[in-house]
């Protein structure tokens, strides 16, 4: 059903929680689903909850490497 929702999309936003590794480890799966619908240079990767300090499960370098290896733009945010 997801490909139907993404048909005609100009871009997409992939968000993950910096304090919950399982939200990060599935990003590759989401990219595979989106691959036929949205160009990687139209995908924005957002790491949420930058203010959690030592509770982080994903470090900045790991997230930046994932974005770089997949041709994504990346941002860190705090809600």
C-alpha positions in Angstrom: 0.0 0.0 0.0 2.9 2.4 0.7 4.0 2.7 -3.0 0.5 3.9 -3.8 0.8 6.6 -1.2 4.2 7.7 -2.5 3.2 7.9 -6.1 3.9 11.3 -7.5 5.8 12.4 -4.3 8.4 15.1 -4.9 10.3 14.1 -1.8 10.0 12.4 1.6 11.1 12.7 5.2 12.6 9.8 7.1 12.8 10.4 10.8 14.3 8.4 13.6 14.8 8.7 17.3 18.5 9.2 18.4 17.6 7.4 21.6 16.0 4.3 20.1 18.3 2.3 17.9 15.5 0.2 16.4 14.1 3.3 14.7 17.5 3.8 13.0 18.2 0.2 12.0 15.0 0.1 9.8 15.9 3.1 7.7 17.5 1.0 5.0 14.2 -1.0 4.7 12.3 2.3 4.2 14.7 3.4 1.6 14.2 0.2 -0.4 10.4 0.7 -0.3 10.8 4.3 -1.5 13.5 3.6 -4.1 11.0 3.2 -7.0 9.1 6.3 -6.0 11.5 9.0 -4.8 15.0 9.9 -5.8 17.5 9.6 -2.9 18.5 13.3 -3.3 14.9 14.1 -2.4 14.9 12.2 0.9 15.6 14.2 4.1 16.9 12.1 7.0 16.0 13.6 10.4 17.5 12.5 13.7 15.1 13.6 16.5 15.8 14.2 20.2 19.3 15.7 20.0 19.0 17.0 23.5 19.0 13.6 25.3 22.7 13.6 25.9 24.1 10.2 27.2 20.8 8.4 26.5 21.7 8.5 22.8 21.9 5.1 21.1 22.9 6.4 17.7 25.9 8.7 17.5 26.3 11.6 15.1 29.0 9.9 13.0 26.9 6.8 12.5 23.9 8.8 11.3 26.0 11.0 9.1 27.7 8.0 7.5 24.3 6.5 6.7 23.1 9.7 5.1 26.3 10.1 3.1 26.4 6.4 1.9 22.8 6.7 0.7 23.0 10.2 -0.8 20.6 11.8 1.7 20.5 15.2 3.3 20.6 14.9 7.1 19.5 17.1 10.0 19.2 16.7 13.8 16.2 18.2 15.5 14.7 18.5 18.9 10.9 18.5 19.4 
